[in-house]
């Protein structure tokens, strides 16, 4: 049992700070697992540490109480606080607590705070820079692949993919050389790499979620749901459960703590900051948003939507209410605009381009700019499940038994994957 030397609160395990008095422990916390066995010298030494800690506490009470106050902030309160107050909070808390608070700020708040912070907060600025680098990398790697069966996912210097040319087995590819290696024999989709593990839905086991190390070891089943649309953020797996009418669920990356966030059917899941964007299956596939804790569910449009994509602060989707034209709108549902009249499927927005299967032209792969200009056909195949990684577009070719083909984003080097 661990005890705070200032207020005496007991902790079952090591903590970074006391949430009762605000004392930041560092090396001041004292462990007294068996007080009756402590000798007189230990007691005197402990009393001296308590006295010194209390003196420090009196000298720094404001800073430590700010830390406790910050911990009790709700996400909304923290995001509504002035940048001066946020700076004061970050200047007073431990790095561990500061990192927790940073993750709770939304992107707009992080950007504004970063712009106004001076050299005193260089550490915090670096942490925020790293946050945006990691977040934008995740969004780039994920892009529209998640809503296109999640066949490909790039992480670090590897591409993980479900090889439809080998019964959907999980593979990894080395982009520089193009060399590929099988990781396991599971028939998978919704591939998502996070940390040292790859997460996927196993078609051979009723679409339950599995995880496996990048080297193919430590394979483990994590749930019993018929699952799809895997997204992993901040050590949680978010997914849609077809066992529960596409209910939105969350569980820890080790499979524990499974929790239903909303009963409404959730498909095409995107997580940006503390917001989840999804198509609501129970509400005619209209686009909704909800907090990552399942609160504040909000409807964003009234269209029958599909293939929802998030890109650079905008939401893109195919609008079945308007002959499957492509629409774009802000993340609050405002400024909705139609940008393409084609009958579009398997939408994937990546970088500066929108890729889609054009039903008006034999389901060929097309590319347009995000403003709707520059429409270009990239192949002559019956294209489905479009995945984009770097400057390659991967897709299933229904003319060739749904085998995986690839083509450069400019339409060159068309070929079947071997």
N, C-alpha and C positions, 0 to 999 in steps of 0.2 A: 504494500500500500504506500502511495506517495502522498506527501502533505505539503501544501503551500506554506512557506515559512512566514508569510505575512498575516494571512487571515485564518490559517489552519484548515482550510478545506482539504478533504482527502480525495485522491484520484486513484482509480483502479489501474491506470497505466500512465506512462509518461506523457506529459502534455507540454505544449509550447508556452502557454500562458494560463493564468487563473481567470476563469470566466466569472468569478465572484468579486474579486477585488481589483483585477486588472494587472496584477504583477506578472511581468514577463520573466520567465524563470531563468533562461540561459543556464548557468551552472549553479543557481541558488536553490533549486528544489532539493529537499532532503528526503531520503527514503528511510522509513522506520517500519520495516516489515515485522519486527518483533521487539517492541519497546522494552519489554522486561529483561531482555538479554543485553541491553546497551549499558556499557560501563560508565563510570562517573566522568571520565575524560571525554567520552563521546557526547555525553549530555552537556558538558560545559562548552565543547566545541559547537554543538548544535545551538545552544543558547546564544553564543556569540554570533553565529550566522543569522539567527533570527533577529537579533538586535541590529546588525548591520543592514539586513534586508529592510527592516522597518524604517531605518533612517533613509535608506535609498527611496523607499516608498513615499515617505513624506516629501522628499525633494522632487520626486517625479510623479506625484499623484495625478497631475493633470494629464500627462502623456498616457499613463496607464489606464485612466478612466476613459480617455478617448478611444483606446483600443477596445475596451469592453463595450463602450457605446457603439463603436463601429461594427462590432460583431452582432449586436442586436438590431442593427439597421436591416430593414427589408431591402430587397433588390431595388424596388421602386424608390424608396427613401434615399438609398445610396446614389442612385442615378439622378435624383432631383437635387442633391446637395450641390452647393456652389463648388467650383473648381478650387477655390481657396481652402474650403473646408476639407475637400478630398486630399489636397496637398498636405494639410496639417495632419490628417489621419495617417497618411502613408509615411509621413516624417516621424511619427511617434510609435508605429507598430513594428513588431518583429518581421523579418523577411518572410517567415512562414505565413503569418497572418496577412501580411501585405499581398502575398501571392494569391491567397484565398479571396481577398477583397477585389483584386484586379479581375479575377475570373467572373465576379458577380456584376461588374460594370458592363453595360451594353456597348456596342462598337462606337456609337456616336459619342458617348461620354468618354470613352478611352481616347478617341481621336482629339476631342476638344481639350481634354486634360493634358494630353501629350503636347499639343500645340502651345499651351500656356505655361507648362512647367519649365522652370529655369534649372541651372546647373546643380542646385541643391538636391534635385531629385533625379540625378543621372541614373542611379540604379533602377528606380522605378521606371524611368523612360526606357531603359534597355529591356526591362521585363515586358513592357507594353509593346515595344518593337517586336520582341520575340513572339508575343501573343499574336500580333497581326500576321507575322510571317507564317506561323504555324497554322492559323485559322485559314488564311488565304490559300495555303498549300493544300489543306484538307479539302476546301471547297473546289479547288482546281482539280485535285486528284479524283474527287467524287463526281463533280459536275453532273451531267445527265446520265451517267452510267448506272446510278442507283435505280432509276426508274425504267431502265432498259435491261432488266434482269441482273444488273450488277455483274456482268461477265468479266470485266477488267477493272483492276485497281492498281494504281502506281503508288508505291511507298518507298521513299529514299531512292536507292539505285536499282530497284527491282520492280517488275510488273507481275502481279499475281492474277491468274485468270482461270476461268472454267473452260477447259479445252473441249469444245463441242466436236472437234474432229477426233477425239479420243473419249467418247461417251461422257463428256462433261467432267472428266477428272481434273483435280486441282493441280495447276502447274505454276511455275515461276519462270520468268524470262529475264535475261540480262539485256537491257536495251542496246548497249554499245555493240555487242557481238550478235545479238539475235538468238543466242543459244537458249534452249528451253530445257527444263527438268521437271519431271513429275514429282509432286509432293505427296499426294495420296490418291487412292483409287475411288474416293467418294464422288458420286455424281452431284455436282454442286451448282449453285447460283447465288446471287446476292453476296458476292465476295467483298470483304472489307478488311483491310490490314490496319492493325492498331498495336503499337508497341512491338513486342516480340511475337505476337500471334496473328494468325489469319482467321477471321470469323466467316462462316458461310452457312447457307441452308443446304441440308443434305437430302436431295431428292430420293435417294435410296432408303432413307429412314423417315419417311413421312414429313419431310421438310423441317425437321427439327434443327435447331441451331447448334453447330459444332464450332470448336476452336482447335487449332493445331499450331505448333511452333513453326517458324519459317523453315526449319530443317526437317520437318515432317514428324517430329516426335511429340509426345504429350497430347495426343488426340483425345478430345473429351466432348461428350454431349452435354449441352447446357440447359435445355428445356424440353418440354413435351408438346409444345404448340406446333401447329402447322403454320410456319413462319414465312415472312417475306419482308422486303424493304429494310434490311439491316442498316443501321447507322450507329457508329460508336463515337461517343464524346465524353470526355472527363470521367473515364472509367465506368461508364454506363453503356449498355447496349439498348438501343431503342428499336422497336420492330412492330410490325403489324401481325396480328394473330388471326389467321383464317379460321382457327378453331372457335373464335369468338367474334364472328362477323366483322373481321378486320379491326378489332379493338386495338388501341394503341397501348403498348406495354413497354416497361423499362425493367432492366435487371442489371446487377453488377456484372463485370466482365468475367467473373468466375461462375456465373449462373445463379448466384444467391440473390435474395431480396427482390424476387419477381413481384411487380406491382402493375396493375392496370391504371393508366393515367386517364383515359377517357373511354367510354363505352362506344362512342360513335366510330364508325368504320374509317380507318385512316390508311390511305395509300399514298405512294409517292412522297415519302417523308424527307424533309430537309430540316436541318438544325443549324441556325445561325444565332450566335450568342446564346441568350436564354429563351429563344423562340423556336417553336417547331411549326413549320408550314406543311400542310398536307391537303389532299383531296378527301373530302368527307363522303365516304361511300353511302352512309345512311341519309345524306342530304343531297342526293342527285349529283354527287361528285363536285359540289361547289368547293371552292378553296377556303380553308379555315387556317387560323393560327391559334396556338395555345402555348403557355409557358411550359418549360421542361419539367415542372412539378405538377402539371395537369390543371393548373388554374387559368382563369381568364381566357376561356375559349371564345374566339371571335370569328364571325363570317366575313370574308373579304370580297366575294363576288357572288353573282347569281347565275353563272354560266355552268353548263355541264362540261367540266374540265377534265383533261387527261394529260399525261406526260408533263407534269409540273416540273419546272426547272428554276433554280435560283442562280443568278449571275450578276455580280457587281451591284447589289442593292435592288435588283428588279426581279419580278416573277414572270416567267414565260410559260405558256401552256397552249395546248390545242383545244379549241372551243367547239365542242360537238353541237352546241346551240346555234352555231353559225357555220355549218358545213365543215367543221374541223379546221377552220382558219387558225392562224397563229396570232395570239394576243400577248401583250405585255402590260404590266401595271406595277405600281409601287408596292412595297411590302405592306402598306396599310390599305391597299385596295383602290387607291386613288389613281387618276390619270391613266385609265385603261385605254389602250390603243390597239387597233388591228394592224398588223405589219405584213401579213401575207394571206392571199386569197386561196392558195392551194389547199386541197384536202390533205392534211398532214398527219402523219403518225410517227411514233418512235422518236419524238423530238429530243434533241440533245444540244444544249447551248454550251459552247466551250470557247473560251478566249473571245475573239472578235466575231465569231461566226455562230450561226444556227444551222444544224444539220437535221434533216428529216427525210422520211420516206414519202414520196409524192404519189398519192393514190391516183391523181389525175394523169400521171405519166407512167403507168405500169409499176408503181412502187419503186421507182429508181431513187437512188440516193441523190439528194440535192443539198446545196449549201447557199445560204444568203447571209448578207451582213445583218447585224442586229437592228438596223433601221429599216430592213426590208429590201434594200437595194442589192444589186450584184448577184442575182439569182443564177446559179450554175449547176448543171447536172454533172455528177462525178462518176456515174457508172451506168450499166445497162441491166443490172441484176434486180431481182425481186427482193428488196432489202427490208430487213426487220432487225429489231434489237440493236440499235446503233450505240456503240461505245467509242469514246474518243480518249486517246492517251498520247500526249505530246503532239506530234504532227501526223499521227496515223488515225484513221477511222476504221474500226473493226465492226463487223456486222454479220448477221446470219443471212445466207443466200438461199432463199426458198427454191430457186431453180436447181440447186445442187444439194438437195436433202438437208438443208439448214446447216451446212458446213460453214465454218468461219472463214470469211474473206477479209482482206484489208486493202486500203488505198490511202495514198497521201491526201492530206486535207486540200490540196490543189488539184486532185483528180489523177495524179500520175502514179506510176508503180503499182497498178492494180494487180492483185494476186491472191491465190488461196493460201491460207496458212497450212503448213505441213506439220 
